[in-house]
Amino acid sequence: MRITLEPSSETSPSRSQTPKDEVEWVPLPKHPLFTAHGGATVSGYRNILAWDGASRLYFWDTNSRILHRLSLRLGDPDPSSVLASSPSKVLQADAELDFDVHKISVNRNGTAILLFGSERLSVMYLYGRASKNDVNLICRTITVGSQTYSTGGNDIRVLQALWHPYSDTHLGILSSDSVFRLFNLAVDPLQPEQEYYLQPVEPGRLRNASSVCPVDFSFGGDHLWDRFSVFILFSNGAIYVLCPVVPFGSLFKCESLVEIYNDAHTFGIISANSVAASNSKLAISWLEAAFPELQNQDTEGDSLSLLRARAYSLFDASLVLQGPLQRVGQDGNGDSVGCSTECEGRAVSFLYNLVSKDSILVTAWSGGQLQIDALADEIQPVWCVGSPPRLRVDSHDQILGLAMICESITCSSLGKVDHNAWLGNPPPLLRLAIVDLALPRRAESGYNISLFIDMLMPERIFSLHDGGIDSIVLHFLPFTSQSNGKDDTMKTPSVHPVLNTCQSGYSSEPSFCGFVSLSDSFGYSWIVAITLSLECVVLEMKSWNLLLPVSIDMEKKPISSEGVSKERDIPTIISKELLSGPKEVLVPHASPSLRSVAADSIEGRSTLHQYFKLFHETYVEYGHKVYLELKHHAPQLNKIINDQHSRLGEAQQKLLNVEKKEAILQKRLDRAIQMHNSLEERLQQLRNLPCAHKKPLSTAERQFKSELDRFKEVELDALHSSVDAVSARLRRHLQASKANQQQKTAGKKIHAVDSQISMLKSSLEKLSLVNTDNSKKVKLVESTLRNKERSSGKESSLPLP
C-alpha cells in the first residue's frame, strides 16, 4: 500500500503544527536546538554532524535518538552569517535503534545517511517511503552487515565505514578481521557484494602485530587510476593500495576512462619488458570487460558522457595488496616502513586529498603529529595470476559477488621513482612535511585525531583533536607547482590554530562531538563545530590570498634607537596650505609721481582701490578659509580630546588596580620564593639518598626500554585486536562445520533407513527369544531357592537328641 505525504483538506491531529509560513530564520549558534539543552553534555561521540553539500545540515540527538534536519542560508544577509530554519525537521527511524551512534555521514546525492555505531551500522533513507506521525517524519531504516558484524564483545568490530564517491548505494567497510567489504544497499544490505581479505605481510616475515592490524581507509579521487583505488592504513603507519576496486553499476566519466585506456595501449603493450606488457594486457582486458563501450569509442565515445561499470572479475587472478608505500630513497627493511622518527605512538587516522594533479596522503599519529606525503608516481592496477577469486553467480552466470585474498608481494624498486611504467611496483611517497600540533604529552593511549578537507580550498586541511581545531595549509604541491611554472623550492605548510580548548597547557577529555566544513558558490567558507555541552560554534574562514607568498618590503623606513619610526603618521587635522600662512602679496610697481598724488583724487582712489582689492583677496580670504576649516575640524578635535581623556582615565584606573594588586602579588611572590627554597631543600635531600646515584642506562638498555614502551603502546593493542578477530573467525568456522556435519549425518541416515529397519527387526526378535529364555531361567532359579528355604526350615524344626 502506498502512503501519501500530502496533508488532507480536513484538520487532523497528526498534521504538523509548524506550517511553512511559520518558519523562522535564526543564526545557527542561537538555534533552539543548541540553546535549549540546559547544560546537558554528551561523551564518547566522534562526529554527530553532517552536511549534504547543498543547503541541509543534519544533527543526531543522542538522547532522543532522532535526526534533526536544518535548512541553511549561507552568507545571508552578510557574508559572515549562517542562518538556519527554526524549528528543525525531525526524522525518526521506523525501527528502534538500540545502539549509540558515534558518527553520521550523508551519501553523494543526499538521499540516505549512515548511522555508525560501536555495535552495528544502520542506514536511514531521508527521502524514501515515509509517513507522518505528529511532527516527526518516520523514515525507513535498514541494518548493514548484521550477519558479519555481531554485537558481542569479542566479535568482529567495524573500524571505518565510508560512502563510495562514485555510487549512491555502495558502502565500504573496514573491519578488525583485516577484511575490506563493499556492500550494495540497493541489492542486499546483509551480504557484501565484494570482499577483500588483506594479507599485508608475507609468510615467514611477520615482525610485529601492528603490521597486520588495520586502522583506517580512504577512497581515491578523480585522477587516473586513483578513482579505482582504496588506500588502507595500518597501525604501524604502513599504507597499502588496492586497485582496481569498482562498485557494480557505478557511473564514471567516459573521457577519464578513455584517458587511462589509451595510456595502457600507449605505454604498456608496446613495452619491451614482458612484465609491463603482461600487466597492461590484464588492465586492458579488465577495462574492456567492465566498460564494453570503450572498444567502440570511435563511434559511441563522443555521444556518451557517463559509463556504467559491469560486474566483472578476472577468473584466474586476484588483486595484489600494493605496498607498503615507502618514501623516495627509503630502504625497504621492515620496521622502518611507514614510521618516522618525528612521529610518536601509533597511526590513528588517514586522509586522501586530491589537489589539482597531486594525490596527498595525510597520516595522523596518537602522539599529536601529522605526516603529509604526496604520491611521486601514478597508481596502476596489479594482479596476482594463479590465485583465482571466489565468485557468486546467479542462474544466468551473472556475477553477483566476489571474494579474494589480496597478498603483498616483494618489489625490487621500493622507494625508487621508476620511469618504466606498468612494472607492478607501488608508487613511492614524497615527504612534504611532518606537522607537530604541539599537544600536551599524554602518558596513556594518546590522542584521537580526525582529519577533514576544506570544501572550498582543498589545500587546507582541518585537524580535530582533544586540544581544539587546527588549520594546515599546503603551499607546495610537486606536480601542480611544476605545471603552473612556480618556484620549485619546497615550502613548509602553515599551521594556524582555529579553536583552542586546552586549559593551562593540559587537555584530558575530548572537546567536540561534531564538525563540518561549509562553503557556497560565492567563494565563502565556514566551519561549524558542536561542543560536548551541545553549544554550536560557527567561524568564517578566510580564503582569499591565503596561498599567496608573504611579500616583504625591502625599503624600510629609518628607525631610531628607541625603536620608533622617525616618520610618524600625523593625522591631517589642518591642511599644510593653511599652516604655511597666506601667500606673499606682490605689490604692483608704482611710479615715483604717485607719492604726490592726493588720496581723494581720482588717480589716488583708483590706486587705493586696487591695493584694497589685492589685500582682500589674499588675507581676508585666507582668514575665511582658516575660520571655516577650524569650524569644520572642531568636532573631530573634540572627539580626539575626549578619546585622549578616556584613555587617560583608563590608564589611571589600571594604575590604581596595579597598586591594589601589588600587595597581593608581593605576598604571592614571597610564597613562591619560600616554596622554591623548600623544593631546593627537598631536592638536596633526594640527591643525598643512595638510590640517586644509580648508573645510567647503557645504549642497549635504552633501546630495549624503548622497544618495551613501543610494545606497550602499539603492539599490545594490535595483539588484542588480532586475538579477538581470530576468536570470532574460529567461532564462525566451528558453527559452520557443525552445521555441515549435521547435514552430512542426516543425509547418511536417509540412505540407510531400510537396512537399519531390517536389522532392528531381527535384533528385536533375537532380544525377545533371549528374554524368554532368561525369564524361564529366572523362574527355575526362584523355584530352587524356595525349595532350599523350605528344606532348611524343616531341619531347624527337628528336636535335638
Salt bridges, closest charged atoms under 4 A:
ASP61 OD2 - HIS68 NE2 3.71
ASP98 OD1 - ARG120 NH1 3.36
ASP100 OD1 - ARG65 NH2 3.11
ASP155 OD1 - ARG731 NH2 2.23
ASP168 OD1 - ARG108 NE 2.88
ASP177 OD2 - ARG181 NH2 3.16
GLU193 OE2 - HIS170 NE2 3.18
GLU195 OE2 - ARG181 NE 3.05
ASP222 OD1 - ARG227 NH2 2.41
ASP222 OD2 - LYS253 NZ 3.71
GLU293 OE2 - ARG310 NH2 3.38
GLU344 OE1 - ARG441 NH1 3.13
ASP373 OD1 - ARG431 NE 2.39
GLU378 OE1 - HIS223 NE2 3.06
GLU444 OE2 - ARG442 NE 3.87
ASP454 OD2 - ARG460 NH2 2.72
ASP466 OD2 - ARG442 NH2 2.84
ASP470 OD2 - HIS465 NE2 2.91
GLU540 OE2 - LYS542 NZ 3.78
GLU629 OE2 - HIS633 NE2 3.64
GLU680 OE2 - HIS676 NE2 3.64
ASP709 OD2 - LYS705 NZ 3.36
GLU782 OE1 - ARG786 NH2 3.94
